[in-house]
């Protein structure tokens, strides 16, 4: 490959990487605003979160097309090809995280429209912060090609799952003790599940970083086995 052509190729890859990080920042902001709208009941903010999903979807399509064109024109090999494959997978997970943020906003709208009577006293901010931190760490690992950081994200997913199960048990208790809380409890459960799914998608993104750097697909592999093979 000629030197100028190689530089053009590198520039194309860097534009794609930068755009992925921009998309990630947009999705992270979407989650924060969705959780804020749940607490504040700000209908304008809720509507902005819901509307922003279209922008996230548009970036996914744009990046998917860009990666497809680069693969067709440049026929990349080895790590460059793994980068493009990882980007295609990552933007799919980012788009789905955006969908989950939109679900949270829609549930917030439903809750605040119906009124907060018989609302279970339950704080979701901690699990939401943990899932958002996982997303931020995954994006950082992607930006720096940091396998160690990616593995930290993978290990944190269990903590989010545990918190979700604890929330579910609390909501069941609320519903059993006071049937009037059933409707609101189910809406809160829907939000908690959306947060748990955000953690799952962040974990997926971290696993793509390992694939991108090491060429090893670690999905469905025990964490201990991955650490032994990859980090050593």
N, C-alpha and C positions, 0 to 999 in steps of 0.2 A: 504494500500500500504506500503510495507517495506520501511524502512528509506533510504537504498541505492538506491532502485528503485525510490523513490520520488526525491532524489537528481539528479539521472540521468534524470528524467523527467524535472526537473527545468533547468538542463543544456541544454537539447534539446530546450526548449522554449527560453532560453536566446540566443542560437545560431541563432535561427530563427529571433528573434528581432534584433540582431546585423546585420544579413545579410540584413534585410529590410532597416535598416539605411544606410548600405553600398550602396545598390541599389539606395536609395534616393539621396545620395551624388553624385553618378555617373550621375543620371538624372539631378540633379541641375547643374553639370558641363557641361552637354550636352546642356542645355538651354543657359548658359553663352557663350559657344563657338559658338553656332548657331547665337546668336545676334551679337557677335564680328565679325563673318564671314560676316554678312549682312553689317556691317559698313565698314570693311576693304577689303572685296572682296578677301580674302585669299583662293584660291582654295584648297590648301593642307588642311587647317583647315576645310573647308566645307566637304571635302571627309572624314576626320577623324570623324566628327560629324555623317555623314551618316553611316559610318562603325560601329561606336560604338553602334548603335541600335541593332545589333546582340548580343552584350554582354548583353545588358539590357534584351532582350528577353530570353536569356539563363538563367539568374538569376531568371526571373519570373517562368520559367518551373521548375528549381531546387527547388525553395521555395514552389511552388504549390505541388510538389511531396513530399517534406519534411513534409508539413502540413498534407497531406492526410495520410502519413504513421504514423505520430504521432496520428492522430485521430483514425486510425484503430487499432493501437497497445495499446494505452493508454486509449482510451475511456474517454477523459477528460470531466469534467462537469463544470457548472457555469462559473466563470470568465476565467478559462483556455480555455474552449471551445470558449468563446466569443473572446478571444485573437486570436486564430487560425482562426476563421471566419473572424475577422477584418484584419488579415494579408493577407488572400487569396484575400479579396476585395481590400486592399491597394496596393498589388503588381500589380493587374490589372490596377489600376489607374496610378501607376508609369510607367508601360509599355506604357500606352497610352500617358502619358506626354512625354516619350521618342519618341514616334511616332510624336508628335507635334513638338518637337525640330528638328527631322529629316525633317519634312515638311518645317520648317523655313530655314534650310540649303539648301534644294533643291530649294526653291524660291530664296534664295540669289545667288545660282549658276546660275539660269536662268536670274536673273536681271543683274548680273555682266558679264555674257557671252554676253548678248544682248547689253550691254553698258548702261550708265546712262543718255542718252539723254531723255529729257521730263520726268524726274523723279520728282514726287511731293516732295516738301520740307516739309517733315513730320518726326517728331522724335518719334519713338516707344519705346525709351529706358525707359521712365517713367512707362508706363504700363507694360513693360516686367519686370522691377525691382519690381513692386508691385506684379505681379503674382509669381515671383520667391520668394519673401519674404513670400507669403502665403504658398508656398511649404515648405520653410525652417521652418516656424512656425508649420505647420502640422506635420512635422517630429519630431520637438522638443516636441510637445504635445504627440505624439506617444511614444517617448522615456521616457518621464516623467509622462505619464498617466495624463496629465494636461487638465482637462475639460475646465477650464477658458481660457486657451490659444487656445484650439480648437474652442471655441465659438467666439473668436476674429477673427479667420480665416474665419468662416462662415459669419460674419458681413462684412468683407472686400471684399467679392465677389461682392457685389453690386457696389462698387467703380470701380472695373475692368470692369464690364459690362457697367457702365456709360462712362468710357474712351473709350471703344470699339465703342460705339454708336457715341461718339463725333468724333472719327477718321473716322468712316464711313461717317458722314455728311461732313467732310472736303474733303474726297476723292471724294464724289459726286460733290461737288463744283468745285474741280480741273477739273474733267471730263467734266462738263458742260461748264466751261470757256475755256478749251483747249482740244478738242477731241484727240489731239496727246498724251495726258497723260493717255489715257484709259488703255492701256496694262499694263503700270507700276503701275497705280493706283489699278488695279485688283490684281496684284501680292502682292502689299503692303497690300491690304485688306485681302488677303489669310493669310498673316503672322500675321496680327492683330487678325484675327479669331483664329489662332493657339494659340496665347498668351492668348486670352480670354478663350479658352478651357483648357489651363494649370491651370488657376484660378479655373475653374469649378472642375477639378480633385482634386486640392488641397483642395477645400471645401469638396468634397466627403470624402477625407481622414480624415479631421477634424471631420466629422460626425461619421466616424467609431470609432474614439477615444471615443466619447461620448457613443456610443453603447458598446464598450469594457469595459469602466469603470462603466457605470450606467445601462447597460442592456436595454437601451431605444433607439429605432430607431427614429431618429429625422429628417429623410429625409422628404421633402415635408411638413414640419411643420413650422409655422411662428416663426421667430427668437424670438419675444417677448414671445411667449408661451414656447419656449424651455428654455429661460433664467429664466423665472418664475419657471418652474418645476425643472430644473436641478441645477441651480446655487444657488437657495435658500436652 
